[in-house]
Amino acid sequence: MNDINLSSFLDWIRQINGGNIVPEIPDEKSEISLPSKNVALYFQPLAKGAKYFFFADLGDTQNIEEAIADIESITIHKRSEWIAGEGPHPSDSYIIYFWEIPDFTENVSKEIIKLEENEFTYKKYVFYYTLSEYEAFCKWLGNKTDNKLNQNILRTIKGENIESAAMSFLLRLLIKIPCIPLSFQANELPDYDELVVQNILGIQDNEQKNRAKDLNQLLLQCWDENLSPEEIANRIIDDFEE
């Protein structure tokens, strides 16, 4: 077991979201205290109801079912202790699992797909990572001037190798965390294809330009097919892993 913990991931989300887990809502107003250091809960008030975001650290467990059961003993079976009424429903609640894996294998992929496709109780996302990816990301972040991420993260990675271990970790973080709003939309920007390749990614190498254009085309195809955020995220991750 290593010293990676949930608080590190939450801090990075805060940095990207301008200081709070839920954008523009102070943590002291959105956090619901839970009796575990491995599970956190934040909510986003809406005109009707609210959205709930659970964050759960699976560590480097190899027994995923047992780890999930331990987490659900808090998030499901004892929810009357942390929220009044019926609590969140699958349509308005999300859980993001952080899971350290030895390597991305076919069996790991099947475990993730099985978990994410089961939307009983809440919509599920699995942010998986290897120790080498985590260490590469921490090293990359440590070399930044202020050692922090920021709200313009897509522009701050200009010139980076998007297929490196550090960038794979970061891009997966952006994709797998539903409370992180991406700062651009294709239909709002002129020459979107060129913007992605040059202004956001800053790629000069022809091979990497083609890779970025392929990614852009994949995004546009997903939007044309009206895929859900979960489906878009999974398709992009699958594309990066190929």
Protein Blocks (a to p, Z undefined) as FASTA:
>chain_A
ZZbdfklmmmmmmmmnoopabghiafklmpccdfbfkbccdddddfehcaddddddebja
fblmlmmmmmmmmmmmmmmmmogcjbpafklcccddddddfbdcfklmmmmmmmmmmmgh
iacddddddfklmmmmmmmmmmpmnlpacfklmmmmgoiafkbmklmmmmmmmmmmmklc
cfbdfklpghklmmmmmmmnopablklmmmmmmmmmmmmmmmmnopafklmmmmmmmmmm
ZZ
